[in-house]
Amino acid sequence: PISFPSGYASNLRRWPLLVRQQEGLFHTLVASRIAQPIALCLPGAIELFLFRFASHPYSLRPSFGFLPRGFVLRLAALSGELVAGRKSHLIESKTEALSRHLPPMMPAKSRFTRLDAFTKTVDEARIRTTSGGVVTIVSLLVVFFLAWGEWADYRRIVIHPELIVDKGRGERMEIHLNITFPKMPCELLTLDVMDVSGEQQHGVAHGVNKVRLRPESQGGGVIDSRSLALHDEKAEHLDPNYCGECYGATAPEKAQKAGCCNTCDEVREGYAAQGWAFGRGEGVEQCEREHYAEKLDEQREEGCRIEGGLQVNKVVGNFHLAPGRSFSNGNMHVHDLKNYWETPNGKKHDFTHDIHQLRFGPQLPEHIKQKMSGAKAMPWTNHHLNPLDGVRQATDDPNFNYMYFVKIVPTSYLPLGWEKTMQRLGGSADGSIETHQYSVTSHKRSLTGGNDAAEGHAERQHSRGGIPGVFFSYDISPMKVINREEQSKTFLGFLAGLCAIVGGTLTVAAAVDRGLFEGATRLKKMRSKDL
């Protein structure tokens, strides 16, 4: 049954009075006989009839031809009034339902009501589809992965390099080396340093250790890990008044007894100061007493590893490892090569070498290196991997010279949030890690001259002469590089990116869902027309 509002029955009861006023007694009786029974017994049929009559009054007019024209017109007007009442009742019912589902709204006079950009809808006005659910799930997954990427980018550390002029004055630079010579005995190996300022360091021994190694035929292991001094025997049995002869040389300043050469080493130093070659010490009392020649011959097939640190001026200079004791002869730097060339067993020495480590600058604390080695995507953490680490050069020619030309760049690293930590560990005042990077170019040649035809470069000609050995020439850049760690974006930037991800993804998802819905709707209409 169709619902019938209470106002409809009262309107129907008004029909007899209205008809009586227009058409008289006959029409009143007819109207009473028709309207009152219908109003009491058939409200659903009356409602259907009146709606039909209000919508199509002229199509039903022939059915009421026996009624007066005024009655029919009045019936049509009353039917229209009933239809309007029915529509008003439906609108009021919907308004009441909406008021039950929505929260109380602001008063109509509020200024903010007209500014509301977020219009509200009710559940009855929403349409949910399967495609919409799929699009929602996909969009949530996309938002999750993009948000995760945004978080990873926010946590990423980037390196911002800066280039400034190095204003340090009067500073000295540390050079750390660890090099093995498998065919050079420690007795013949000498480390010297010199620079353009005129400073020279001959036979550097302070801070440097020489470790004797077994011959390569025996595996090349360590013989003695302590620093080696061939002449460690003191002539304590000599007469206290004994004063050894220097054989024409001047007694060294650091001699045990002033003006005397009581040991073989003091005689050698005196010869070096005069610029004279010494050899094996035949005919020298002190050397024969200490068996210098015999000990030297015992080491002929041994190798040597030299390791330690040097302190040099921050100017252009070089350090080299060459055979024989070094000394200055006028403006020339000379090495005593007699014992290098003259080998009693016929086996020649050469400067085959392995560079285990060559570093310019201070050594990083071990636990910091462990942290850096465990870090990922940190380009500055590999600065301690120097270009010459692990380099090996081999030759069988005793007349061979190796030269490395090193360009050093002072470098400072400022890790993120490590300022206080570095200060506690003895770093600089600003918490930076000071070190040096370098690039290197190597060159090798034979002291006998010739060309590189064996390597396919016959056009390369080499000069004759020189000293066999390994030479490192270094040049320091006046510019300084500062590598500063920074976060790729701020926290506000992260929030802005996150909002952009959510808003953009939902907007695209809404457009896709709308397209799918419209397409499905049109497809259904086309199929219904075909049927």
C-alpha positions in Angstrom: 0.0 0.0 0.0 1.1 3.5 -0.7 1.5 5.8 2.3 -1.1 8.5 2.5 -0.4 11.8 4.4 -2.9 12.9 7.0 -3.5 16.1 5.2 -4.9 14.3 2.1 -8.0 12.9 3.9 -9.0 16.4 5.1 -8.6 17.8 1.6 -10.8 15.0 0.2 -13.5 15.8 2.8 -13.5 19.3 1.5 -14.7 18.1 -1.9 -18.5 18.0 -1.1 -18.5 21.6 0.1 -16.5 22.8 -2.9 -18.7 21.1 -5.4 -21.8 22.3 -3.7 -20.7 25.9 -4.0 -20.1 25.5 -7.7 -22.6 23.1 -9.3 -25.6 22.9 -7.0 -27.4 20.1 -5.3 -27.2 17.5 -8.1 -23.6 17.8 -8.4 -23.3 17.8 -4.6 -25.0 14.5 -4.4 -22.9 13.0 -7.1 -19.7 14.4 -5.6 -20.7 13.1 -2.1 -21.5 9.7 -3.5 -18.1 9.5 -5.3 -15.7 11.3 -2.9 -16.8 10.2 0.5 -16.7 6.4 -0.1 -13.4 6.7 -1.9 -11.9 8.9 0.9 -12.9 6.3 3.5 -12.2 3.1 1.7 -9.7 3.5 -1.1 -7.1 6.1 -0.1 -4.4 4.4 -2.2 -6.5 4.3 -5.3 -7.5 7.9 -4.8 -3.9 9.0 -4.5 -3.0 7.1 -7.7 -6.0 8.5 -9.5 -5.4 12.1 -8.5 -1.7 11.9 -9.4 -2.7 10.5 -12.8 -5.4 13.1 -13.2 -3.0 15.9 -12.2 -0.4 14.7 -14.7 -2.8 14.1 -17.7 -6.1 15.8 -17.1 -7.1 16.0 -20.7 -6.4 12.3 -21.4 -8.9 11.3 -18.6 -11.6 14.0 -19.5 -13.6 11.7 -21.8 -14.1 9.3 -18.9 -15.9 12.1 -17.0 -18.1 13.4 -19.7 -21.2 13.1 -17.6 -19.8 15.6 -15.1 -20.1 19.3 -15.5 -17.0 21.2 -16.9 -16.6 23.3 -13.7 -16.5 20.2 -11.6 -13.8 18.7 -13.7 -11.7 21.9 -13.5 -12.1 22.0 -9.8 -11.1 18.4 -9.5 -7.9 19.1 -11.6 -7.0 22.0 -9.4 -7.4 20.0 -6.2 -5.4 17.2 -7.7 -2.5 19.6 -8.4 -2.7 20.9 -4.9 -2.4 17.3 -3.6 0.6 16.5 -5.8 2.4 19.7 -4.5 1.6 18.7 -1.0 3.0 15.2 -1.6 6.3 16.7 -3.0 6.6 19.1 0.0 6.1 16.2 2.3 8.9 14.2 0.7 11.3 17.2 0.8 10.5 17.7 4.5 11.2 14.0 5.2 14.6 14.2 3.4 15.5 17.3 5.4 14.7 15.6 8.7 16.8 12.6 7.7 19.8 14.8 6.7 19.6 16.7 10.0 19.8 13.4 11.9 23.0 12.3 10.1 25.0 15.5 10.0 26.4 17.4 13.0 24.9 20.7 14.0 25.8 23.3 11.4 26.9 26.9 12.1 24.3 29.5 12.1 23.3 30.8 8.7 24.4 34.2 9.6 28.0 33.1 10.3 30.6 34.7 8.0 32.6 31.4 7.7 29.7 29.4 6.3 30.0 30.9 2.8 33.8 30.3 3.0 33.5 26.5 3.5 35.4 24.9 0.7 34.7 21.3 2.0 31.1 20.5 1.1 29.5 17.6 3.0 27.7 14.7 1.6 25.5 12.0 3.2 25.9 8.2 2.8 22.7 8.0 0.8 24.3 10.2 -1.9 27.5 8.1 -2.2 28.1 5.3 -4.7 30.7 2.7 -3.8 32.1 0.5 -6.5 34.5 -2.5 -6.7 36.8 -0.5 -9.0 36.9 2.3 -6.5 38.0 -0.1 -3.8 40.8 -1.5 -5.9 42.0 2.1 -6.8 41.9 3.0 -3.1 44.1 0.0 -2.1 46.6 0.7 -4.9 46.8 4.4 -4.0 47.5 3.6 -0.4 50.3 1.3 -1.4 51.7 4.0 -3.7 51.5 6.5 -0.8 53.3 4.2 1.5 56.2 3.5 -0.8 56.6 7.1 -1.8 56.5 8.2 1.8 59.2 5.6 2.7 61.4 7.0 -0.1 60.8 10.5 1.1 61.9 9.5 4.6 65.0 7.8 3.3 65.8 10.9 1.3 65.3 13.0 4.4 67.7 10.8 6.4 70.4 10.8 3.6 73.6 12.6 4.3 75.2 14.6 1.4 78.6 16.0 1.1 79.0 19.7 0.2 82.6 20.5 -0.9 84.0 23.9 -0.3 87.3 25.3 -1.7 89.2 27.9 0.3 92.7 29.2 0.4 94.9 27.4 2.9 96.0 30.1 5.3 98.0 27.8 7.6 101.6 29.1 8.2 104.6 27.4 9.8 102.8 24.1 9.9 104.5 20.8 9.3 103.1 17.8 7.6 103.3 14.2 8.6 104.2 11.5 6.1 103.5 7.9 7.1 105.1 5.1 5.0 105.3 1.3 5.0 107.3 -0.1 2.2 109.0 -3.5 1.7 112.1 -4.1 -0.4 112.6 -7.8 -0.8 116.1 -7.6 -2.4 117.6 -4.8 -0.4 119.3 -5.4 3.0 118.5 -2.9 5.8 122.2 -2.0 6.2 122.3 -0.5 2.7 118.9 1.3 2.7 118.9 5.0 3.6 116.0 7.4 3.9 116.6 11.1 3.2 114.4 14.1 3.1 115.0 17.5 1.5 112.9 20.5 0.3 113.2 23.8 -1.5 113.6 25.7 1.8 117.1 24.1 2.1 116.3 21.8 4.9 117.8 18.3 4.6 117.4 15.2 6.7 120.1 12.6 6.0 119.7 9.0 7.1 116.4 9.5 9.0 116.3 7.1 11.9 114.0 8.9 14.4 110.5 7.6 14.2 111.4 5.1 11.5 112.0 1.3 12.0 113.9 -1.0 9.7 112.7 -4.6 9.9 115.0 -7.4 8.5 113.3 -9.9 6.3 114.4 -13.4 5.2 115.3 -13.9 1.6 112.4 -14.5 -0.9 113.6 -18.0 -1.4 112.9 -18.7 2.3 109.5 -17.0 2.3 110.4 -13.5 3.1 109.3 -13.5 6.7 110.4 -11.2 9.5 113.8 -12.0 11.1 113.9 -9.3 13.7 110.9 -7.0 14.4 112.9 -4.5 16.4 114.8 -1.6 14.9 118.1 -2.8 13.4 121.4 -1.2 14.1 124.3 -3.2 12.6 126.9 -1.7 14.9 125.3 -2.3 18.3 128.4 -3.7 19.9 130.3 -1.3 22.1 134.0 -1.6 22.8 133.7 -1.6 26.5 136.8 -3.7 26.9 139.0 -1.0 25.5 141.3 1.1 27.6 139.4 4.2 28.9 142.2 6.3 27.5 141.8 4.7 24.1 141.2 7.2 21.2 140.6 5.6 17.9 141.9 7.0 14.7 139.6 8.6 12.1 141.8 7.8 9.2 142.1 11.3 7.8 138.4 12.2 8.5 137.1 14.5 11.2 135.6 13.0 14.3 131.8 13.3 14.3 130.1 15.7 16.8 128.2 12.9 18.5 131.2 10.7 19.0 131.5 8.8 22.3 134.8 10.5 23.0 135.4 14.0 21.6 137.9 14.0 18.7 138.1 10.2 18.5 136.5 7.5 16.3 136.2 4.6 18.7 133.7 2.6 16.6 133.3 1.6 12.9 130.2 3.7 12.6 132.0 6.8 13.8 134.6 6.3 11.2 131.9 5.9 8.5 130.2 9.1 9.7 133.5 10.9 9.5 134.1 9.7 5.9 130.5 10.7 5.0 131.1 14.2 6.4 134.2 14.5 4.2 132.3 13.1 1.2 134.5 10.0 0.9 133.4 6.5 0.0 133.9 4.0 2.7 133.4 0.5 1.3 133.7 -2.6 3.4 136.1 -1.1 5.9 139.1 -3.1 5.1 142.2 -1.8 6.9 140.1 0.0 9.5 140.8 -1.3 13.0 137.5 -0.5 14.4 135.5 -2.2 11.6 137.7 -5.3 11.6 137.3 -5.6 15.4 133.5 -5.4 15.0 133.4 -7.7 12.0 131.6 -5.2 9.9 132.3 -6.8 6.5 131.2 -10.3 7.7 127.9 -8.9 9.1 127.3 -7.0 5.9 127.8 -10.1 3.8 125.4 -12.1 5.9 122.6 -9.6 5.0 123.2 -9.6 1.3 120.3 -11.8 0.4 117.9 -10.4 2.9 115.1 -7.9 2.4 114.0 -4.9 4.5 110.7 -3.3 5.5 110.9 0.3 6.4 107.9 1.9 8.3 107.3 5.0 10.3 106.6 8.6 10.1 108.3 11.8 8.9 107.7 15.4 9.7 108.4 17.8 6.8 107.7 21.4 5.9 104.6 22.2 3.9 106.6 23.2 0.9 107.8 21.5 -2.3 110.2 18.7 -1.5 111.1 15.0 -1.9 112.0 12.0 0.2 113.8 9.0 -1.2 115.0 5.5 -0.3 118.4 4.9 -1.9 121.4 2.6 -1.2 124.4 3.6 0.8 125.1 6.3 3.4 124.2 9.8 2.1 126.1 13.0 2.5 126.4 16.5 0.9 129.3 17.4 -1.3 129.0 21.1 -1.9 125.6 21.6 -3.5 125.2 18.0 -4.4 123.5 15.2 -2.5 125.6 12.1 -2.8 125.3 8.4 -1.7 128.1 5.9 -1.1 127.2 3.2 -3.6 130.3 1.1 -3.3 128.8 -1.6 -1.2 125.7 -1.6 -3.4 127.6 -2.4 -6.6 130.3 -4.7 -5.1 128.6 -7.9 -4.0 131.0 -10.9 -3.1 128.5 -13.6 -4.0 127.7 -12.1 -7.4 124.0 -11.5 -6.6 122.9 -8.0 -7.4 120.5 -5.9 -5.5 117.6 -4.1 -7.0 114.7 -1.9 -6.0 111.7 -4.1 -6.4 109.3 -2.8 -3.8 105.8 -3.1 -2.4 104.1 0.0 -1.1 101.8 -1.2 1.7 100.8 2.3 2.8 101.7 5.9 2.0 99.7 8.5 3.7 100.0 12.3 4.1 98.4 13.6 7.2 97.4 12.3 10.6 96.2 8.8 11.3 92.5 8.5 12.0 91.4 6.9 15.3 90.7 3.2 14.9 87.1 3.2 16.1 86.3 6.1 13.8 87.7 4.2 10.9 85.5 1.2 11.9 82.4 3.5 12.0 83.3 4.9 8.6 84.0 1.5 7.0 80.6 0.3 8.2 78.8 3.4 6.8 77.1 3.2 3.4 76.9 5.8 0.6 79.5 8.0 2.3 81.9 9.1 -0.3 84.3 10.9 2.1 84.8 7.8 4.3 87.2 6.3 1.7 89.7 9.2 1.9 92.2 6.9 3.8 92.4 4.6 0.8 95.3 6.3 -0.9 96.2 5.8 -4.5 99.6 4.2 -3.8 98.4 1.7 -1.2 99.1 -1.8 -2.5 101.3 -0.8 -5.4 104.0 -3.2 -6.5 106.9 -2.5 -8.8 109.3 -5.3 -9.9 112.6 -5.2 -11.7 115.8 -7.3 -12.1 118.0 -4.4 -13.1 120.1 -2.9 -10.3 120.5 0.3 -12.3 116.8 1.2 -12.0 115.1 4.3 -10.7 111.5 4.8 -9.7 110.0 8.2 -9.4 106.5 9.2 -8.0 105.2 12.7 -8.5 102.6 13.5 -5.9 100.2 16.4 -5.8 98.9 16.9 -2.3 95.6 18.7 -1.5 95.0 19.6 2.2 91.5 18.3 3.1 89.3 18.9 6.1 86.2 16.8 6.9 83.3 18.1 9.0 81.1 15.1 9.9 77.5 15.8 10.8 77.1 16.1 14.6 80.7 15.1 15.3 82.1 18.4 16.4 82.1 17.6 20.1 83.2 14.1 19.5 86.2 15.2 17.5 87.2 17.7 20.2 87.3 15.0 22.8 89.4 12.9 20.5 92.0 15.6 20.1 90.7 17.0 16.8 90.7 20.6 15.8 88.7 23.3 17.6 85.8 23.1 15.1 85.6 19.3 15.3 87.0 18.6 11.8 89.2 15.8 10.7 92.4 17.1 9.1 94.2 15.0 6.5 95.5 15.3 2.9 94.4 13.8 -0.4 96.8 13.3 -3.2 97.1 12.3 -6.8 100.2 10.6 -8.2 102.0 10.1 -11.5 104.7 7.5 -11.7 107.8 7.2 -13.9 110.6 4.6 -14.1 113.8 4.5 -16.1 117.1 2.7 -16.3 120.2 4.7 -15.3 122.0 3.3 -18.4 119.8 5.4 -20.6 118.2 4.1 -23.8 114.6 4.0 -24.9 111.4 2.2 -24.2 111.4 0.1 -27.4 110.6 -3.0 -25.3 107.3 -1.4 -24.3 106.5 -0.3 -27.8 107.7 3.3 -27.4 111.0 3.6 -29.2 110.6 7.3 -29.4 111.0 7.7 -25.6 114.7 8.4 -24.8 116.1 8.3 -21.3 119.1 10.2 -20.0 122.0 8.4 -18.4 123.1 8.7 -14.8 121.4 9.1 -11.5 121.0 7.1 -8.3 119.1 3.9 -8.1 116.2 3.9 -5.6 112.7 5.0 -5.1 112.0 8.8 -5.1 108.8 10.6 -4.0 108.5 14.3 -5.1 105.6 16.1 -3.5 104.0 19.4 -4.2 101.4 20.9 -1.9 98.4 22.9 -3.2 97.7 26.4 -1.8 94.0 25.6 -1.9 92.2 23.6 0.8 89.1 21.4 0.3 86.5 21.3 3.1 84.0 18.4 2.8 81.0 19.3 5.0 78.3 16.7 5.8 74.7 18.0 5.7 71.2 16.6 5.5 69.7 16.6 2.1 66.6 18.5 3.3 65.1 20.0 6.4 62.3 18.6 8.5 59.9 21.2 7.0 61.0 20.1 3.5 60.2 16.5 4.5 56.7 17.4 5.7 56.1 19.4 2.5 57.2 16.5 0.3 55.0 14.1 2.3 51.9 16.3 1.9 52.7 16.6 -1.9 52.9 12.8 -2.1 49.5 12.2 -0.3 47.7 15.0 -2.1 49.0 14.2 -5.6 48.4 10.4 -5.3 44.8 10.9 -4.1 44.1 13.4 -6.8 45.3 11.0 -9.5 43.5 8.1 -7.9 40.2 10.2 -7.9 40.7 10.9 -11.6 41.3 7.3 -12.4 38.3 6.1 -10.4 36.1 8.7 -12.0 37.2 7.5 -15.5 36.5 3.9 -14.6 33.1 4.7 -13.2 32.0 6.8 -16.2 33.3 4.1 -18.6 31.4 1.4 -16.8 28.2 3.5 -16.7 28.3 4.2 -20.4 29.0 0.6 -21.2 26.0 -0.5 -19.3 23.8 2.0 -21.1 25.1 0.7 -24.5 24.3 -2.9 -23.5 20.8 -2.0 -22.3 20.1 -0.3 -25.6 21.2 -3.3 -27.5 18.9 -5.5 -25.5 
